[in-house]
């Protein structure tokens, strides 16, 4: 399976000033054997995203959501309306996969009760070209999840960034959950795993788990007490 990384504000949403500041990534996971794809966190510029899909002559199978924040699914952010899955659903009837702990938050952000397929850690989408494994990684939000593609490519949302990790001080965030998500789940993946983060906050758009284990301070913490000090928890 192939992953296309779209930087909002550069590859799509090029005229949106806030998008350029937020530096979100949208992903297209492509099953190259049958020209099907899955969209991860489609937001900011739905027409632009669909154009990228059409350029590849792909058929969209589903929407995959890493977490409920409006810069990833659409909705209101700082009073600014962001396009997202509601606008996409107006154009295409697609299933939506979101972690079961995220469903009420999604409803609250979108102001609408949309039907989602509730996922749990370990669930899989299996196709002719490979598989997508869902990993529940709470911390940034209660239902944050990552997508492990063919056991070697990780779309990490706002859980793990290149040289960073997601915030834990927003509604639904939990510093202790983030510690365990990073150290007992993501850090245990094979070192050759390629990291595709939810934002372009680091020195490069992608990395490897080996590199992050070596240089990302948030993966180098060895105890919960050290993590508390790093997070500034008194």
Secondary structure, 3 states (H helix, E strand, C coil): CEEEEEEECCCECCCCHHHHHHCEEEEEEEECCCCEEEEECCCCCHHHHHHHHHHCCCEEEEEECCCCCHHHHCEEECCEEECCHHHHHHHCCCEEEEEHHHHHHHHHHHCCCCCCEEECCCCEEEECCEEEEEEECCCCCCCCEEEEECCCEEEEECCEECCEECCCCCCCCCHHHHHHHHHHHHHHCCCCCEEEECECCCCCCEEEHHHHHHHCHHHHCCCHHHHHHHHCCC
